[in-house]
């Protein structure tokens, strides 16, 4: 009986595995007359627009030798302690300014910002950071505590980007990690201001996404475009593909492209160029491609990789901050027993035995 039951379970598992492969195989052939720009926020629905990608949407470009300054912006955030009804999180953001492919200036936060976030104070913390950056209060608030932490990091990143607009000049570039899509309620106010200011100063503002939510029905659009582009150009030259938006959605502050910045890289990236900037996209891609030849990050702008490595909050840093918090707690008469009780999580016991 036991053997028959195990055999039945194994047959069910095999069927589920085969169903999964059938689903994935269908993705490889999927094409649709609509493209969806998936929302990563609770406040906004996904954007759907007509698929007008054809062979004429693809273009090659030449890598430029022009000199200019390029600033790369990124941030990092991590939960340090989890008390169930509250979390202690850390976040920071920064920028590196390159000139002639060498680091000219570091715009880094002096240290990780530590914030205790609970269901009681989340609105106050979120509202304060939101108003400081956007200039008016939010109309709604994220419920999840981790999402509050992530938004605080996002606001920090865009504060850095806003300061860079004041520092840079005509012909310079600002690269941010992610798309130029206003996915937070009222974020369009901020994007309108920053994109307009960048345009006035002649600064090219570009968002590059390591991971894209663009899709057909189920299938990721990026892989579809990569396959089409490599079919056209092979590994002979870098190229880009335009993803037009005939509807002119007011959440989108970037003209969207998928770019292959180095002919030998296996990666392509969604790249958004400030929608107010009438610069030729081939000029933008040709200049950014100067920074995409590092063997470690081939095809990805290494300034964005470098700033990511500068601001990331890794496991060692989390453990160090948690240890120092516990040491200070003991100095303030919080017993080790109470500290352990506060952050006790049976998942930690279960995970140790996996």
Long-range contacts (C-beta under 8 A, 24 or more apart in sequence): 23-218, 26-218, 27-218, 27-219, 27-220, 28-219, 30-216, 30-217, 30-218, 30-219, 30-224, 31-216, 31-219, 31-224, 32-216, 32-217, 34-216, 35-214, 35-215, 35-216, 35-221, 35-243, 36-214, 36-215, 36-216, 36-217, 37-181, 37-213, 37-214, 37-252, 38-213, 38-214, 38-215, 39-183, 39-213, 40-183, 40-213, 41-183, 41-184, 41-185, 42-142, 42-143, 42-147, 43-140, 43-183, 43-184, 43-185, 44-183, 44-185, 44-251, 47-249, 47-251, 47-252, 49-245, 49-246, 49-247, 49-249, 50-246, 50-247, 51-216, 52-244, 52-246, 53-225, 53-228, 53-241, 53-242, 53-243, 55-232, 57-241, 57-242, 57-243, 57-244, 58-228, 58-229, 58-232, 58-233, 58-239, 58-240, 58-241, 59-239, 59-240, 59-241, 59-242, 59-281, 59-282, 60-233, 60-237, 60-238, 60-239, 61-237, 61-238, 61-239, 61-240, 61-281, 61-282, 61-285, 61-286, 61-289, 62-282, 62-286, 63-238, 63-286, 63-289, 63-290, 64-283, 64-286, 64-287, 64-289, 64-290, 65-290, 66-171, 66-287, 67-99, 67-100, 68-171, 68-172, 68-173, 68-287, 69-97, 69-98, 69-99, 69-104, 69-168, 69-169, 69-172, 69-173, 70-97, 70-98, 70-99, 70-172, 70-173, 70-174, 70-175, 70-287, 70-288, 70-291, 70-301, 70-303, 71-95, 71-96, 71-97, 71-98, 71-107, 71-164, 71-167, 71-168, 71-172, 71-173, 71-174, 71-175, 71-303, 72-96, 72-98, 72-175, 72-301, 72-303, 72-304, 72-306, 72-307, 73-157, 73-160, 73-161, 73-164, 73-174, 73-175, 73-176, 73-177, 73-307, 74-157, 74-176, 74-177, 74-304, 74-307, 74-308, 74-310, 74-311, 75-153, 75-154, 75-156, 75-157, 75-160, 75-177, 75-311, 76-153, 76-308, 76-311, 76-312, 76-313, 77-149, 77-150, 77-152, 77-153, 77-313, 78-313, 78-318, 79-146, 79-149, 80-114, 80-318, 80-321, 80-322, 80-325, 81-322, 81-325, 81-343, 82-343, 82-345, 83-342, 83-343, 85-118, 85-119, 86-116, 86-117, 86-118, 86-119, 86-145, 87-116, 87-117, 87-118, 87-145, 87-146, 87-149, 88-114, 88-115, 88-116, 88-117, 88-325, 89-114, 89-115, 89-117, 89-146, 89-149, 89-152, 90-114, 90-115, 90-313, 90-317, 90-318, 90-321, 91-115, 91-149, 91-152, 91-153, 91-156, 91-313, 92-153, 92-156, 92-311, 92-313, 93-153, 93-156, 93-157, 93-159, 93-160, 93-311, 94-160, 94-307, 94-310, 94-311, 95-160, 95-161, 95-164, 95-307, 96-303, 96-306, 96-307, 96-310, 97-164, 97-167, 97-168, 98-291, 98-303, 101-290, 101-291, 103-306, 106-310, 107-160, 107-163, 107-164, 108-310, 108-311, 109-156, 109-311, 112-313, 112-317, 112-321, 113-152, 113-156, 114-321, 115-149, 115-152, 117-145, 117-148, 117-149, 118-145, 119-145, 122-148, 125-152, 126-151, 126-152, 129-155, 130-155, 130-186, 132-159, 133-158, 133-159, 133-162, 133-190, 134-186, 134-187, 134-189, 134-190, 135-189, 136-186, 136-189, 138-185, 138-186, 139-185, 139-186, 140-185, 151-184, 154-184, 158-190, 158-194, 161-194, 162-194, 162-197, 165-194, 165-197, 165-198, 165-201, 165-203, 165-205, 168-201, 168-203, 169-201, 169-202, 169-203, 170-201, 170-202, 170-203, 171-202, 171-203, 171-204, 172-202, 172-203, 172-204, 173-203, 173-204, 173-205, 173-206, 173-284, 173-287, 173-288, 174-198, 174-203, 174-204, 174-205, 174-206, 175-206, 175-207, 175-208, 175-288, 175-301, 175-303, 175-304, 176-205, 176-206, 176-207, 176-208, 177-207, 177-208, 177-209, 177-210, 177-304, 177-308, 178-207, 178-208, 178-209, 179-207, 179-209, 179-212, 179-254, 179-256, 179-270, 179-272, 180-205, 180-207, 180-252, 180-253, 180-254, 180-272, 180-273, 180-274, 180-275, 181-251, 181-252, 181-253, 181-254, 181-272, 182-250, 182-251, 182-252, 182-253, 183-251, 188-250, 188-251, 188-253, 191-253, 192-253, 195-253, 195-274, 195-275, 195-276, 196-276, 198-274, 198-277, 199-274, 199-276, 199-277, 204-273, 204-274, 204-277, 204-279, 204-284, 204-287, 205-273, 205-274, 205-277, 206-254, 206-271, 206-272, 206-273, 206-274, 206-284, 206-288, 207-254, 207-271, 207-272, 208-269, 208-270, 208-271, 208-272, 208-288, 208-300, 208-301, 208-304, 209-269, 209-270, 209-271, 209-272, 210-269, 210-300, 212-269, 212-270, 214-243, 214-256, 214-270, 221-258, 222-258, 222-268, 222-269, 222-270, 225-258, 225-268, 226-258, 226-260, 226-268, 229-258, 229-260, 229-268, 230-260, 233-263, 235-263, 235-264, 236-263, 237-263, 238-262, 238-263, 238-285, 238-289, 240-271, 240-281, 240-282, 240-285, 242-281, 255-281, 257-281, 257-285, 259-285, 259-288, 260-299, 261-285, 261-288, 261-289, 261-292, 261-299, 261-300, 261-301, 262-289, 262-292, 262-293, 262-298, 262-299, 264-298, 264-299, 265-292, 265-298, 265-299, 265-300, 266-299, 267-298, 267-299, 267-300, 268-299, 269-299, 269-300
